[in-house]
Amino acid sequence: MLLERELRDIKLMAEQSLISALTGFHKRKLQIQEKKLKANAAFAARKQKHRILPFVTTYHPAVNNLKQTLMEQWSLIQNQPLLKTIYLKPPIISYKR
């Protein structure tokens, strides 16, 4: 009888220790995941803030000062509500064939 009670007590303590250890493990795992999510969100916000979109156009030798013209007329783009949200900074000029 005494031996059975001691075995039950030992089993109960072992179960409680296991539950405590697993709970601690899951808490640490959740904290690590939260830190990763926050870091990813911060990185995405910085990336979005510094995003520079390309201005893609077909190459033509007669249009040799497109960048200069675009920069001179940049206020026209910034005055358009939709373009202002797309092009936060002046774009990179890219040419396609």
N, C-alpha and C positions, 0 to 999 in steps of 0.2 A: 504494500500500500504506500509506504513512504517512498520507495523507489519509483513507483509510478508517478507520484506527485512531483518528485524531483525531475523526472524525465519530461513531464508536461511543462514544468516551469522552464526547463532548459530549452525545450522546443518553442515555447512562447517567446522567450528572450531572443532566440535565434530568428524567429519570424519578425519580431519587432526591429531587430538590428538590420535585417535584410530590407524591410520596408523603409526604414530610415535611410539606409544607404542608397536604395533605388530612388527615393524621393529627392535626396541631395543630388544624385547624378542627373536626374531629369531637370532639376532647377538649374544646375550649371549648364546643361545642354541648351536649355531655353535662353539663358543669359547670353551664351555665345551666339546663338542664332539671332537674338535681338541686336547684338552688337554688329553682326554682319549685315543685317537688314538696314540698320542706321547708316553704316559705312557706305553701303551700296546706294542708298537714297541720297546721301550727301554727294557722292561721286556723280550720280545722275544729274543732280541739281547743278553742280559745277559744270558738267559737260554741256548741259542745256544752256547755261548762262554764257558759255564761251563758244557756242556753236557758230560756225561760219559756213554759210551755204554757198555752193558754187553757182555762178551765173553762166549757164551753158548756152553757147550759140554756135552756129556754123561758121567755120573760118572762111574769110574772104580777104584777099590781099588789099583790097581798096579800103577796108576798115582797119586801119593800123593804130588808131588812137582811141579805141573803144574804152579802155580803162579810164583815161583822162576825161572823156566825155561823160562816162557814167558817174564819175566822182563830182564833176561840175554840176550835174543835174540830180545829185543824190537827194536833194530836198523834195523833188517830185515823188520819189519813192517813199520817203518818210512821211509825206502828207497823205498817203493812201492808207487807210486803217488796216486793211488786210496785209499789204506788203510790209507795213511797219512791224507787224507781229512776226512775219516770216523772216525778214532781213533785219535782225537786231543790230548787226554790224555790216559794214560794206562787204559785198561778196568777193569771192575769188573768181576771176574770169577764166573760164575753161572753154576751149574750142573743140568742136567735133568736126569730122570730115563730112 
